[in-house]
Amino acid sequence: MPVIVAGARDDPTMSRLTLVTTGNDAVIHQIVSQLQKLVDVVNVDDMTRGAHFEREVALLKFQVSTRGIDPLARLVTEVDGKVLSGALDSFVVALTHSEAEINHFIAQASQHAELIEVVRSGALAIGQGARTLRVTAPA
């Protein structure tokens, strides 16, 4: 699923843009080349080329029966999610996981309740270790 997420950084003069896409090396190279032609692009880094953490935030609203509420609440606990509203007609869950883990949760939860609304942030990523995506001053 292609995703574009823009957000604030520690440097207030810039924003961080995360682009999630699929393609072979040639397609990714073409995307990077096109991005680097944009005047305001300072740096492009393919996070999949190194170790990184990737997370997405999802807010999920379910309609749940009295029979399904306990199994749904257990699933939320198992994935370290948070119940924002426990109402039967508006059971709202917040999750922070990878896209695949959120998709898996939705499939499992849908066995116990009807999914009626989904809001997802799209993927965010940060490099592991000393690797950073920062602008360095010219030498």
C-alpha positions in Angstrom: 0.0 0.0 0.0 1.7 3.3 -1.1 1.8 5.8 1.7 3.1 9.4 2.2 3.5 10.8 5.7 4.8 14.3 6.5 5.7 15.3 10.0 7.6 17.7 12.2 11.3 17.2 13.0 13.6 18.5 15.7 14.7 21.2 13.3 11.7 23.5 12.8 12.9 24.7 9.4 12.3 21.3 7.8 9.7 18.6 7.7 10.3 14.9 7.4 8.5 13.1 4.5 8.2 9.3 4.7 7.2 7.6 1.4 6.3 3.9 1.4 6.1 2.2 -1.9 6.9 -1.1 -3.6 9.0 -1.9 -6.6 12.2 -3.5 -7.8 15.6 -1.8 -7.5 15.1 0.1 -10.8 11.7 1.5 -9.7 13.1 2.6 -6.3 16.1 4.2 -8.0 13.8 6.1 -10.4 11.7 7.3 -7.5 14.8 8.5 -5.6 16.1 10.2 -8.7 12.8 12.1 -9.2 12.7 13.1 -5.5 16.2 14.5 -5.6 15.2 16.7 -8.5 12.8 18.6 -6.3 14.3 21.9 -5.1 13.2 21.5 -1.5 14.5 17.9 -1.0 17.5 18.0 1.3 18.2 14.2 1.6 16.7 10.9 0.5 17.4 7.7 2.3 16.0 4.2 1.5 15.4 2.9 5.0 15.0 -0.7 3.8 18.7 -0.7 2.9 19.7 -0.9 6.5 18.4 -1.9 10.0 15.4 0.3 11.0 12.3 0.5 13.1 9.0 0.9 11.3 5.7 1.7 13.0 2.2 2.8 12.1 -0.6 4.2 14.3 -4.1 2.8 13.8 -7.3 3.9 15.4 -10.0 1.2 14.9 -13.7 1.4 15.7 -15.8 -1.7 16.1 -19.3 -2.6 16.9 -19.2 -5.5 19.3 -21.7 -7.8 21.0 -21.6 -8.6 24.7 -20.4 -12.1 23.6 -17.5 -10.6 21.6 -16.3 -7.9 24.0 -14.1 -10.1 26.2 -12.3 -11.8 23.3 -11.7 -8.5 21.6 -10.4 -6.9 24.8 -8.0 -9.9 25.2 -6.7 -9.4 21.7 -6.1 -5.7 22.4 -4.1 -6.6 25.5 -2.1 -9.3 23.7 -0.9 -6.7 21.1 -0.2 -4.0 23.7 -3.0 -1.9 22.2 -5.2 0.6 24.1 -9.0 0.6 24.4 -10.0 4.3 24.0 -13.7 3.5 24.3 -15.3 0.3 25.6 -18.8 1.0 24.3 -20.5 -1.8 22.5 -21.6 0.3 19.5 -18.3 2.3 19.4 -15.4 0.1 20.7 -12.3 2.1 19.8 -8.8 0.7 19.8 -5.4 2.4 19.3 -2.5 0.3 18.0 1.1 1.1 17.2 2.7 -1.7 15.2 4.0 -2.5 11.8 1.5 -2.5 8.9 1.5 -6.3 8.8 0.9 -6.6 12.5 -2.0 -4.1 12.3 -3.5 -6.1 9.3 -3.2 -9.3 11.3 -4.9 -7.7 14.4 -7.8 -6.5 12.1 -8.3 -10.0 10.7 -8.3 -11.5 14.2 -10.5 -8.8 15.8 -13.0 -9.0 12.9 -13.8 -12.6 14.0 -15.3 -11.1 17.3 -16.7 -7.7 16.2 -17.7 -5.7 13.1 -15.0 -3.2 12.0 -16.9 0.0 11.2 -14.1 2.6 10.9 -10.3 2.7 10.3 -7.9 5.6 10.6 -4.2 4.8 9.9 -1.2 7.1 9.9 0.9 5.3 7.3 4.3 4.0 8.1 7.0 5.9 9.9 10.6 4.8 10.1 13.8 5.6 11.9 17.2 4.0 11.4 18.7 1.7 14.1 22.0 2.5 15.8 24.0 5.6 15.0 22.4 6.0 11.6 20.5 9.3 11.3 18.7 11.2 8.7 20.1 14.7 9.3 21.4 17.6 7.3 25.0 18.2 7.9 26.6 21.6 7.5 28.6 22.0 4.3 32.4 21.7 4.9 
